[in-house]
Amino acid sequence: MLLQRVLTAVPLGLAAIWLILFQPTAVLLYPFLIIALIGGYEWTRLAGVKSVFAQLVFSVLVAATSWLYISYFTQYIYFLLLVATIWWLAMPFFLRIAQPQLRESVVSPKKLLVALLIIPSTITAMSMIHSMDRGDEWLLYSLMLVWIADSGAYFSGKRFGKNKLALNVSPGKTIEGLWGALFANAIYSIIAGYYFGLSSQQWFILIILSLMLTVISVAGDLYESFLKREAGLKDSGNILPGHGGILDRIDGVLAVMPVFVVFFDALIITIEGLH
């Protein structure tokens, strides 16, 4: 299983890095919208939608909403990201007390509305990051925060994991795994601060922000686990061998991106301006 995950993740990671570093934002928008389309389709299964036609219609709606925000509703983007940020900041507290109930035969309009908030806010946030100064590098940095958190949590949890993080939602996640993710991203953000040439004040803020985003990334993973438990599904889909669906691969990204944009703009850029 681990080998299959690696064989899937490596080419996908290399393709993502190539697109981010060597393609303009206008080109990058197309794969973003494809991700929104597939993610919207998979989300309908998590929300209990059985009709294939309804699943397709909703997936198109999610992708179209993402495109409209970027192309025409730019004046509302910050509000969208702010609402998504509040949602994700509240999520760790919700997950600590969550009691998922199997609802595989019940369609949940609330979960569909959440998708219309979460997925477009992520697509919009990634486009915003990529279009700013050194945006390709900052987008890659924020994505790697999620990837490193996943790896740090996996290996630390395997080696030291004893205390469950959210037993009712995901019995495999441990507090020790979370500490491993935090440690790995602390080291990563220290190196990144040097690479980006940040001032000491910006550097400190970046480390704190990265640690917060690590927790948010884990919350995104756990929230998808919550949705899958209620839908009676092991994976959101089967498009990625060894990983499951698109949502299984980007659950942490969905949580991190809008929060990253809101706090990056508020805490780092506005202090002194990047060098």
PyMOL commands that set and color helices and strands:
alter all, ss='L'
color gray80, all
select helices_A, chain A and resi 2-22+25-46+52-71+74-97+109-131+135-160+175-196+200-231+246-269
alter helices_A, ss='H'
color red, helices_A
select strands_A, chain A and resi 164-166+170-174
alter strands_A, ss='S'
color yellow, strands_A
deselect
rebuild
show_as cartoon
